[in-house]
Amino acid sequence: MEDSRVDRTNVRELPKNIEAEQVVLGSALLESETVMPVLMDRLRPEYFYEQRHRIIFRAVRDLFEENRPCDVILLANRLEETGDMSRAGGRMYLSELLDRTTTTASVEYYADVVRRKAILRAMIDVGGRISELGYEEDKDTREVLNQAESLIFDISNQDLGSEYVLLQDFLDRHIETLEKLKPRDGQVASGFATGFRLLDELTSGLQRSDVVIIAGRPGTGKTSFLLTLARHIALHGAAKIGFFSLEMKKETLLERLLCGEGKINMHSLRRGVLPLEHWRTLIDVAGQFRRDAVKFMVDDTPSASILEIRARARRMKSQHGLDVVMLDYLQLAEAGIRTTSREQEVAYISRSLKQLARELDVCVIAAAQLNRSPEGRTERRPRLADLRESGAIEQDADVVMFIYREDYHQNQEDSQADETSVKAVEAEIIIAKQRNGPTAKVSVMFHKGWVSFYPLAPAEP
């Protein structure tokens, strides 16, 4: 019985629809000028099951891209020139394709049939590759799971457009898109607004597919700045955020979000001595999060590996949608693979964040620690060389920002300084690297009681 089941499995045919492929190609020959733009948005040569159909579609596409007419005679001439005529089925088969097609009215439907069958075949192929991964016993299980999940994600998010396009084909359309991005009412031109006007002007907002590093010494407010950005992006930009906290529990993050938005003293909240009016504000802020249906996903798994973070981010993307991924903080993540040094491990994590940003088309914002070098210098403002443990962070990041607080270094020197004596202090956000923009310093305010950053109040006239 088992043998017969195996035999039936072995003879199962791959998903295909030869008739649909023939109708698609016949339509392309019948009315290439109107049909090919539709097909090029949906199909690639490799989507066709039969090799001769792949060869024919590629030849028709090439003629169309050369702005040349395409009929049976011209196609046959092209196939003769390239030496592909016999592999394409011969002149008789080309005529047969044209004879099978009387109208192009349903070409979109048949193109979608061809594409769906191609995806099903890709799933079967990936299934076999995942099976092979299961036999690689020397690999870390998390790495194998990440590779398997990536293979499946690639199928569901594959680019269905043409392999390349001519600039003239999308120039006018994209100019119209750019015109829609012109700033209106003081809003940022593009990307996700940070809530800091000058920072938005310098960066044009935080961009998809970018990796943004927020770096500083311990205690300077890296987590607070991440949550400040998250709060503004989620509440005022309606974007969906995945926040990976490797250091703080989700309950603490929630308290910081509420206190930062409501300008409520967190120390008083945690001591249970919050005045009634501040408690009402807290309830109103919580209602704002609830009413706006903000998608704020928090994962507070300690010591998560970058492989696990990528897998969970993919899950967030597929289940809820995802615009921004935040990581607090980079050096606490584990590589999940074998490395010979900590520097190699951090470099792997850094590269993985860039791959995640590109793969999911999200903005990745990660906090990072600095080494002790600034504390040994007269000029204590951070430099790129101060990034801890790996130069790969600087290399992979699209934007690197440093948090600098003069009061932090003063308190480090003065052991008698009372950290809670000043509620609001001036700070700097230093843009030390920006791949597509200028470097600069932005003055902001950090409120210690509200554990949040705010734009600097304008000077009195």
Disulfide bonds with the S-S distance in Angstrom:
none
